[in-house]
Amino acid sequence: MPLDACANCVVVTGKRSGVQRWAGCVVLATTRADVNGVVRRWLDVRKASFASQEEAVARTLMEYGGITPPGLPAGWPVLLDLAVAAAELVVVGSGLRRSKLLLPGTVLAALPGAEVIEGPGLRLEVDA
């Protein structure tokens, strides 16, 4: 599969008034998540960061590197980049590292807690 047909789901977290906030952020594999820009503002926290491997596995009950948006804990927002939601088909994790899911972007956008937002995926700079 080409990279622009693959998406990564990362777990992000931040605190506000002593309350830890969690979210899944889904961006195309050709981009990187703008955690301390768009995602931080959406979560309304002073500083957002990627969850540690141990935290991500413990909170999602999924294998690290295979975290999937449909399996995120109830109540977590799923922040989808517009490009992911608009994708005809996109490959995402399945919860296990050894398998993947092939889904229309509209299915991901219809998940409970899904928020389609502009800008969480920043284009990666590629050397020519």
DONUBA-879316 format. One line per 10 residues: number of its first residue (from 1); their letters; for each residue x, y, z of C-alpha. Coordinates in pm, 1 decimal. Layout:
# residues N
NUM) a) X/Y/Z; ...
***
This chain:
# residues 128
1) mpldacancv) 0.0/0.0/0.0; 127.4/350.4/-70.9; 202.3/558.8/239.6; -67.9/811.5/150.4; -324.0/529.9/188.3; -199.3/440.5/538.4; -284.0/615.2/863.5; -131.9/611.1/1209.7; -330.2/634.2/1531.0; -133.7/780.9/1819.7
11) vvtgkrsgvq) -243.0/827.0/2179.4; -201.2/1181.0/2309.4; -251.1/1317.8/2657.2; -236.4/1638.4/2856.5; -357.2/1782.5/3186.4; -597.0/2065.3/3262.9; -686.5/2159.2/3622.0; -530.8/1835.2/3747.1; -743.8/1619.9/3513.7; -562.5/1399.0/3262.2
21) rwagcvvlat) -719.0/1414.9/2914.2; -669.2/1143.2/2653.3; -738.8/1121.2/2280.8; -653.5/923.5/1973.1; -510.9/1125.6/1686.7; -527.1/977.5/1336.2; -309.2/1119.4/1059.5; -183.0/988.9/726.3; 151.2/808.2/734.9; 293.2/1083.1/512.0
31) tradvngvvr) 239.2/1336.1/791.8; 328.5/1377.9/1156.4; 82.6/1466.1/1431.2; 88.4/1832.4/1538.1; 56.4/1739.3/1905.0; 161.9/2072.6/2054.3; -32.0/2282.6/1806.0; -371.5/2172.0/1678.6; -411.9/1872.8/1912.4; -308.2/2066.1/2225.0
41) rwldvrkasf) -557.7/2342.6/2147.8; -836.1/2091.0/2076.0; -771.3/1912.3/2408.4; -756.9/2252.7/2582.3; -439.7/2168.7/2774.2; -124.3/2369.9/2835.6; 105.0/2096.7/2701.9; 12.4/1782.0/2512.3; 240.3/1487.0/2448.1; 243.2/1140.1/2303.3
51) asqeeavart) 153.4/884.5/2568.2; 440.6/656.8/2663.9; 436.2/306.6/2519.6; 340.3/165.0/2859.3; 55.4/415.3/2906.5; -78.4/363.6/2553.5; -83.8/-15.4/2591.7; -235.5/-4.6/2941.9; -507.1/248.7/2846.9; -607.5/96.7/2511.6
61) lmeyggitpp) -542.9/-273.9/2580.7; -389.0/-291.6/2232.0; -41.7/-369.0/2106.2; 188.6/-72.1/2061.3; 224.5/-3.9/1689.8; -118.4/-149.4/1615.1; -350.1/89.9/1799.8; -675.4/129.1/1610.5; -931.0/411.9/1625.6; -1234.5/176.9/1646.6
71) glpagwpvll) -1092.3/15.9/1962.8; -1011.9/327.2/2166.7; -1172.0/354.0/2511.4; -1528.2/487.3/2532.0; -1535.4/860.4/2590.5; -1204.5/932.8/2420.5; -1219.4/1174.2/2131.8; -1082.3/1042.9/1803.1; -923.6/1338.5/1623.9; -917.4/1262.6/1251.8
81) dlavaaaelv) -724.7/1468.2/1003.2; -947.1/1583.5/713.6; -731.7/1382.3/470.2; -800.4/1060.0/664.9; -1175.5/1123.0/675.1; -1175.8/1198.9/300.6; -977.4/888.8/203.2; -1164.2/638.6/-12.6; -979.9/358.5/168.6; -719.7/381.6/442.3
91) vvgsglrrsk) -511.1/118.9/622.3; -507.9/151.6/1003.3; -397.7/-67.9/1290.1; -616.4/-353.8/1407.6; -514.6/-359.1/1771.7; -244.6/-613.7/1688.1; 88.2/-539.1/1521.3; 57.7/-837.2/1287.1; -262.8/-727.6/1111.8; -427.5/-416.0/970.9
101) lllpgtvlaa) -775.7/-292.1/881.1; -873.2/-146.0/543.8; -1160.3/99.8/591.8; -1320.6/393.1/412.9; -1235.1/723.5/579.5; -1609.0/782.6/625.2; -1626.1/481.0/858.4; -1357.0/631.8/1079.8; -1534.7/969.6/1071.8; -1856.1/799.8/1189.3
111) lpgaeviegp) -1695.9/644.2/1500.6; -1835.1/752.1/1838.7; -1631.3/1048.8/1957.1; -1481.3/1114.0/1611.9; -1396.4/1475.5/1536.9; -1281.0/1558.8/1185.6; -1046.7/1853.6/1219.7; -816.3/2046.1/995.8; -445.4/2043.4/1056.0; -345.0/1770.9/1301.4
121) glrlevda) -136.7/1608.7/1028.0; 169.5/1810.3/927.1; 331.3/1721.4/595.3; 666.2/1549.7/635.1; 957.2/1714.4/457.5; 1103.6/1475.1/202.0; 1453.3/1526.4/63.2; 1455.7/1513.3/-317.1
***
